[in-house]
Amino acid sequence: MADLIQLTLLAPPAPPRHIPLSPGVYSIGSDERNRIPLPSPGVTGRHAILTVNPRECWIEDLDSDQGTQLDGRPVRGRAAWKPGQPLVIGPFTLSWALALSPLPPPTPPPEPLPAPPPAPVADPHRESRIRIKQTIHRELLERLDIKRMSAAHIGHEELSRRTVKALQDILRDSEGRLPREITPDQLIREIHDEALGLGPLEDLLADASVTEIMVNGPSQIFIERAGRIELTDRTFLDNDSVLAIIERIVSPLGRRIDESQPYVDARLKDGSRVNAVIPPLSLIGPCLTIRKFAQIPLRDEDLIRYGTWTREIANFLRACILLRKNIIVAGGTGSGKTTLLNVLSEYLPSTDRILTIEDAAELRLKQPHVIRLEARPPNLEGKGAVTIRDLVRNSLRMRPDRIIVGECRGGEALDMLQAMNTGHDGSLTTIHANSPRDVLSRLETLVLMSGMDLPVRAIREQIASAIDLVIHESRLGDGSRKIVSVTEIVGQEGDRITMQELFKFEQSGVRPDGQVLGFFTSTGTVPTFMEEFHTRNLKVDQAIFDPLYWAQFKGATS
């Protein structure tokens, strides 16, 4: 006899169903994602766990609403389930017996994932390097008052030349005192970068393969490369060195960070996004996060090559922007919303007057008529703040054709919706949300944050009439970014906003190396504004809304 069982499901008037099971753990519930789905209102989404061992079974009720009955008694916790005993879950009666014939051999398990890269080997000379660098750094400050020279508006090149000259003099005076393992040229470069640049981050910022830099105190620097996070061997001298770097980033932007304002959002000269948190909020020392922007902005063709979207979806969204549809790009943190917003903005006509409104300026538009506005934090007295909402209100008096808000995260959502409803069609923004439907509830919450006492129905009417499309982007398990849904907001029925999905990404599996497999497809739904494309002489092939068109790509991987 094989160590396999045959599970029998009975739910009159349907005929009995027999399911062969091999040893393992099986989830039972009404949710179709369970290994044994029992679709019924009387069954909880995740109702119970069945454990199949050779020649024996165990059942565990997961605190379900209706409970589980074994041989007429309620199951409390984990119970042994003997052959032939009736198990009742909602309208279903289950029993099992040993299988009379063996099942086909199970599919061999996938190859194990590759081992993660080893952590960097600790530098045995790290402590001595730090002590020497601290000593030289102090002597550099004594010989060269860098802050005073910066205030005197000495050019960066001249300041850099004087710093290198001073470091060479210091090392020449220290000749014979340096350990053999420390190279003078390397030491000069490191101290120079910490005195004038961003210290150990300089090389990481220059590395095009690094997309994010995360500094967790002075002794830990992580990076993200190809969607994976890895620990580097770079370190700062101490907490003061990290604080100096943060000050060097935020001061030119008119922002501040201190104990009274211990966190700040800023940007680098190239547009890379920066967030810093210092003690007393951070218990591990100053923390710095840099979301790098590519030196050469990504184009739509790059996103096609990376598998973020397809040419058909790109052409459709381009036509929607030319048709002046209001679009929200939604997704989680790090899903690529701002990058996608940058790419979509390329489709805006060069004849339009475009206003961009951001907390920290990141968008890089190529059109000739662009006005860039950036919010301002309060000063030392807590006054003078200019919020995103203030800028959105003011932008309406600047005769914009298009308004692009980097991210809606507060009461400005109400002003943005009103702008979209009062002649500023074709506007774009991003929002944090986990699904297209979640965008609507998030917008409701943000509108309520404006302080206006509006009924929910009025808010939903504003949303339904203002927003045309929601593009939902997601970061998948392998680090890749995909547009997983393009959804049209159709209107409102009663108190519910109606939506219809046009395109989606369907995941079909995962390779042994962790790469996600899947394909893009349509849902078979044609947008309600299809006729408008023809009226405006915009070419959109109606065949792309037929799932059969996408069937040819189902074998493609991503």
C-alpha positions, 0 to 999 in steps of 0.5 A: 500500500502506498502512503497516499490517501483519497479524500472524499468531499460530499456536498449534496446534491452534487455528486461525491468528489474524490481527491488523491493527496500525498503527504503534506500540509493542506489549507482548507477554506472558501478562498480559492488560494487554499489548496483545498478550496470549499466555496461556500458562505458557511466556510471561512476564508482560511478555515482549517489546516489538514496535515497528511502523514503516512497512513494518518491525518490531523485536522486543525480548526483556525478559529473559524466562524462556523467551526469544524465538526469531527464525528459530531464533536467540535474540533478544538485545536489539533485533532487526529482524524481517523479513516472513515470519520466524517468531518463537517465544514459548513455544507461539506462532509469530508472523509478519507481512506488509504488510496488503493493505487499509488499516484503518479510521482510528485513533481520534483521540487524546484532547484534551491535558490542561489545562496545570498552573496556573503556579507563583506569580510570585516576589515581587520585594520578598520579601527586603526584606519578610523583613528588615523583618519580622525587625527588627519581630519582634525589637523586638516580643519586646523590648517584649513578653515573649510567652512570659512572658505565656503562662506567666502564663496571660493569655487569648489575646484579651488577649495578642492585643490587647497584641501588636497594640497593640505592633506599631502602636506599633512601626510608628508609630515606624518611620513613613517608613521602610517601603517603599511596597509594604509595607502596615502593616495587612498587616504587622501581621497577618502578624507577629501570626500568626507571634507568636501563631498559625501564621504564613502557614498561618493563611489556608490553615487557614481555607480550606475548599478546602485539604485538606493543607498541606505546608511544605518548609523556610521558603521552600516551602509546598505545598497540596492542593486538589481532589486536586491539589498546588500551590505557594503564594506563602507563606513563613516568615521563616526556619527559627526561625519554622517551629520556633516554629510547630511548638513552638506546636503540640506543646507543649500536647499534652505532646509535644516535638521537638528534636535527640534527638527530631527528629520528632513526630506531633500534632494541632491543636485541630480534630483536623487531623493534624500531622507535623513533621520537623526537622534533622538528619533533614531536610536542607532545614530544618523540614518540617511536614505538616498533614492538615486535617479538615473543620470540619463532619465528612463524613456518609454523604450527602456520600460518596455525593455525592462518589462515594466509595460508593453508597447501596446500599453505605452501607446494607449496611455500616450493617447490617453494623455493627448486626450487630456485624461486625468491619470493617477499613478499608484503603488507602494514604496519603491514601486517606480511611481515617480519614474513612471510619472517622468516617462508619462510626462514625456507624452505631454504636448510641447505647446502646453504650459505645465506646472509641476508641484513637488515636496522635493523637486524630482521630475525632469520634464523636457518641454519648453514651457515648464514651471517647477514649484517646490514646497518649503519647510518652516524656518527656525521660528516655525514660520514661513512654511509653504505646503503642497496644498498652498502651491496647488491653490496658487497654481490655479492662478498661473494659467496652467494647461496641465498640473503635475503633483509629485505625490498627493499625501494630504489635504491637497488631494481636494484641491487637485480634484477640484482643479481636475473638475474645473477645466484643468484636464490632463493632470497627473499625480501619484499616490500610495495605494495597494490596489486600484480600488484602494486608491479611491478609499485613500483619496477619500481619506486625504480629502477629509484631511483637508479639514472640509466637512464634506459628506462621503457621497460628495467626495465620491462624486468629485473622485468619479468625475475627476479621475479617468484612469488609475495605473497601478505599479508594483514591485515584484518578488524578484525586484522588477517593477511592473504595471500590474493594472490599468483601470478606468473609473467609469462613474458612480452607481449609488454610493459606489464608484464603478471601475473596469480593468482594461489591462493587467499583468498575470504572474504565471510562476517563479523560476528557481532563481527567483525571477517572476514569470508572467505576461500582460493581457487585457480583460476584454473590456473596451474603455468608455471613451474609445470613440473620443480617440477617433474624434481626435484622430488618435490611433488606438488599435481596438484589437489590443482590448481582445484577450486573444490578441495577448494570447500570443505572448503568454509564453513570454517571461518577464 
